[in-house]
Amino acid sequence: MRFDVVVLGGGPAGYVAAVTALQRGLRVALVERRYLGGECSNWGCIPSKALIELGNAVGLAKSLGRYGVSLSISAVDKSKVLKHVSRAVVKAREGVKYLLSDAVVIQGVGRLKDPHTVKVDGEVSTELEATNVIVATGTEPKTVPTFSFDGERVIHNRHFFELDSLPNSMLIIGAGAIGCEISEALAQLGVEVHLVEIMDKILPEVDRDVSDVIHKYLMRSGVKVYTSSQAQFAGYLNNEVLVRVTGRGGTTEIKVEKVLIAAGRSYNTSDIGLSEVGVELDNKGAVIVNEFMRTAIPNIYAAGDITGPPLLAHKAFREGLIAAETIAGVKEPLPRGPIPMVIYTHPEIGFVGLNETQASRAGVDYEVFRFPYVALGRDSTSVRPTPEGFAKLIIEKNTGKILGAAVVGNGAADVIHLFTLAISHRLSVEELRKTIISHPTYSEVFSEVVSEASGKPIHIPKQK
Ligand SMILES: Cc1cc2nc3c(=O)[nH]c(=O)nc-3n(C[C@H](O)[C@H](O)[C@H](O)COP(=O)(O)OP(=O)(O)OC[C@H]3O[C@@H](n4cnc5c(N)ncnc54)[C@H](O)[C@@H]3O)c2cc1C
C-alpha cells in the first residue's frame, strides 16, 4: 500500500499530524501499537485531570463547613473513583478514533525499513510504502535505582491509571508536575500519600517562591513531603512494599501498598530503525529536527515528545501540525513564542518564558513585579480561596521586554495564557495596560501586575 504520509504513533503529535494531512487532501496511514490518543489520552493528561477533578470536588466539599454548609463525606468508593477516570479515557480515545475516520489506521508496531518503507508487525504484518513519514512515538516511563517495575506494587503511570481500585497508601517518587498533581488528588480522596523528591524543593521547573506555595498546600491536604531525600527499595512485605527514605533527618522506613515512580521518561527512538536510515539523535536519544520538524533525512519528520523537552501535549499538537503542513507544501515554521506550562495542583500554577532562576543564570538584568491574590476581589469571593497565591512578571530592566511570568493561585491555568499572548506578540507593558479586563475575575491579576510594572498600581499601594 502506498501513502503520501505514514504516521508512526497515534498520540497527540501523531493524530494531529494525521488529521492535518487528511485536511490537506493527503492519503494517510497511521500506525499505533496500543491505543489511539497515546500517553496523553490514556495514561497522562486526561486520566490525571479526571482524578484531580474528583480530588478538588472533595476538597471543595470539605471547605464548605467553614461557611455554614455542612456536607459529610461518609465514604470514598475507591474503585468507583477510577471508573470516572476510565470513562474520561475511553471518551478521549473514541474522539481520536472519530477524527481519524478517513485515515487508514493500522494496529501494530511500526519500524522504518528504509526511508520510504514502514514495516508493521501486528495481528497482520504488512509493509507500507510512504512518500513521507512522520515519527511520533513518544516516551516510556523510567525507573530509579533500586526499584524495578513489577506492575503490581512498584508501578508507573500506565499501571496506576489501569488499577481497579485506588490503594489505601502510596509512595510517589518524584515531585515534578505529575507527582505533585497525583499526590494531592489522592490525599483529598483519603489515600495516605508520601511524596519523595531528591532535590531540595518540589517542582524543579518553577522558582522557589512558587513551589513553596504548593508545598504548603500539599502538606495541608495531608501529603507527607520529603525533599532532599532518596527512596530505596527495601523489600516486599505481604501485600506491601517497604521503602527506606533517607534525607537530612536520617532514614525512615515506610510501608505502602504501592510505589508510583514519576521520575522521568525515555524517548521511544531506539528500536524503530531511525539511526539505521540516517535520522540523527542527540546524546539523550531525542530526534534532531529543524523548525519544520524535518529530520536529517528529508522525507522523514519527527514530532512531539521524541523531539525533546518540554514534554507537553500542546507542544506535540503543534509539532504534528507543522510536520503535516510542511509535507502539504505550507512554509510555516514552528512559532518561536514560548510554550506555557500548567501544573494542576490546588492552587494551580501557570508559567511561561523565563523564571527568575533562569533569568539570573542567563546574566540578564531583570526586575520582578508581584501582585498578591489577597488583593484580588475574585479570590476573596471563592469558597476555596488561595490567598498565598500571586502573579509575578519578570521584565528586562533596560528594554522593558517581558521575559516571563508565573501565576500560582485559583484560575492560574487559564490566566497564564494572557501572559503567553503578550510574550508571543512581544507586547510592551504600556501596550498591555490598554487592555480592559472584566471585574471580578482571576484574569485581573494580569492587569494588576501589568499596572504595577508600569509604575501605576491600583489595588496595592505603590512601594516607596
Ligand atoms: C501522568 C501524566 C500526565 C500528563 N499530563 C499532561 C498535561 O496535563 N498536559 C500536557 O500538556 N502534557 C501532559 N503529559 C505529557 C503528555 O502526555 C505528552 O507530552 C504527550 O502525550 C506527548 O505526545 P506524543 O504524541 O509525542 O507521544 P505519546 O502520547 O507518547 O504517543 C506516542 C504513541 O506512539 C505509539 N508508539 C510508540 N512506538 C510505536 C511503534 N513503534 N509503532 C507504533 N506505535 C508506536 C505509542 O503507543 C503511543 O500511543 C502528561 C504525561 C503523563 C505521563
The ligand as a Tripos MOL2 file, in Angstrom:
@<TRIPOS>MOLECULE
LIG
   53    58     1     0     0
SMALL
NO_CHARGES

@<TRIPOS>ATOM
      1 C1          0.6860   11.2700   34.1390 C.3       1 LIG1
      2 C2          0.9420   12.2480   33.0060 C.ar      1 LIG1
      3 C3          0.2180   13.4250   32.9860 C.ar      1 LIG1
      4 C4          0.4030   14.3260   31.9330 C.ar      1 LIG1
      5 N1         -0.3240   15.4810   31.9410 N.ar      1 LIG1
      6 C5         -0.1320   16.3850   30.9690 C.ar      1 LIG1
      7 C6         -0.8870   17.5910   30.9250 C.ar      1 LIG1
      8 O1         -1.7400   17.8390   31.7760 O.2       1 LIG1
      9 N2         -0.6460   18.4570   29.9180 N.ar      1 LIG1
     10 C7          0.2950   18.2240   28.9580 C.ar      1 LIG1
     11 O2          0.4810   19.0570   28.0680 O.2       1 LIG1
     12 N3          1.0100   17.0810   28.9530 N.ar      1 LIG1
     13 C8          0.8180   16.1720   29.9270 C.ar      1 LIG1
     14 N4          1.5360   14.9940   29.9040 N.ar      1 LIG1
     15 C9          2.5120   14.7800   28.8080 C.3       1 LIG1
     16 C10         1.7860   14.2980   27.5480 C.3       1 LIG1
     17 O3          1.0810   13.1250   27.8250 O.3       1 LIG1
     18 C11         2.7980   14.0830   26.4370 C.3       1 LIG1
     19 O4          3.5690   15.2390   26.2570 O.3       1 LIG1
     20 C12         2.1230   13.7440   25.1290 C.3       1 LIG1
     21 O5          1.3370   12.5830   25.2420 O.3       1 LIG1
     22 C13         3.1640   13.5540   24.0150 C.3       1 LIG1
     23 O6          2.5310   13.2090   22.8140 O.3       1 LIG1
     24 P1          3.3010   12.3460   21.6990 P.3       1 LIG1
     25 O7          2.3140   12.1780   20.6140 O.co2     1 LIG1
     26 O8          4.5920   12.9510   21.4180 O.co2     1 LIG1
     27 O9          3.6130   10.9510   22.3890 O.3       1 LIG1
     28 P2          2.6680    9.8670   23.0630 P.3       1 LIG1
     29 O10         1.4540   10.4560   23.6260 O.co2     1 LIG1
     30 O11         3.5690    9.1080   23.9690 O.co2     1 LIG1
     31 O12         2.2230    8.9460   21.8500 O.3       1 LIG1
     32 C14         3.1080    8.1070   21.1980 C.3       1 LIG1
     33 C15         2.3270    6.9520   20.6310 C.3       1 LIG1
     34 O13         3.1690    6.1840   19.7950 O.3       1 LIG1
     35 C16         2.9000    4.8150   19.9960 C.3       1 LIG1
     36 N5          4.0870    4.0700   19.5690 N.ar      1 LIG1
     37 C17         5.3190    4.0850   20.1180 C.ar      1 LIG1
     38 N6          6.1670    3.3220   19.3970 N.ar      1 LIG1
     39 C18         5.4470    2.8100   18.3820 C.ar      1 LIG1
     40 C19         5.7540    1.9700   17.2960 C.ar      1 LIG1
     41 N7          6.9880    1.5100   17.1090 N.pl3     1 LIG1
     42 N8          4.7610    1.6460   16.4480 N.ar      1 LIG1
     43 C20         3.5050    2.1060   16.6170 C.ar      1 LIG1
     44 N9          3.1670    2.9240   17.6200 N.ar      1 LIG1
     45 C21         4.1200    3.2740   18.4800 C.ar      1 LIG1
     46 C22         2.6070    4.7130   21.4690 C.3       1 LIG1
     47 O14         1.8570    3.5460   21.7630 O.3       1 LIG1
     48 C23         1.8120    5.9970   21.7050 C.3       1 LIG1
     49 O15         0.4320    5.7990   21.5190 O.3       1 LIG1
     50 C24         1.3530   14.0570   30.9240 C.ar      1 LIG1
     51 C25         2.0780   12.8660   30.9460 C.ar      1 LIG1
     52 C26         1.8770   11.9630   31.9640 C.ar      1 LIG1
     53 C27         2.6750   10.6900   31.9820 C.3       1 LIG1
@<TRIPOS>BOND
     1     1     2 1
     2     2     3 ar
     3     2    52 ar
     4     3     4 ar
     5     4     5 ar
     6     4    50 ar
     7     5     6 ar
     8     6     7 ar
     9     6    13 1
    10     7     8 2
    11     7     9 ar
    12     9    10 ar
    13    10    11 2
    14    10    12 ar
    15    12    13 ar
    16    13    14 ar
    17    14    15 1
    18    14    50 ar
    19    15    16 1
    20    16    17 1
    21    16    18 1
    22    18    19 1
    23    18    20 1
    24    20    21 1
    25    20    22 1
    26    22    23 1
    27    23    24 1
    28    24    25 2
    29    24    26 1
    30    24    27 1
    31    27    28 1
    32    28    29 2
    33    28    30 1
    34    28    31 1
    35    31    32 1
    36    32    33 1
    37    33    34 1
    38    33    48 1
    39    34    35 1
    40    35    36 1
    41    35    46 1
    42    36    37 ar
    43    36    45 ar
    44    37    38 ar
    45    38    39 ar
    46    39    40 ar
    47    39    45 ar
    48    40    41 1
    49    40    42 ar
    50    42    43 ar
    51    43    44 ar
    52    44    45 ar
    53    46    47 1
    54    46    48 1
    55    48    49 1
    56    50    51 ar
    57    51    52 ar
    58    52    53 1
@<TRIPOS>SUBSTRUCTURE
     1 LIG1         1 GROUP 0 **** ****
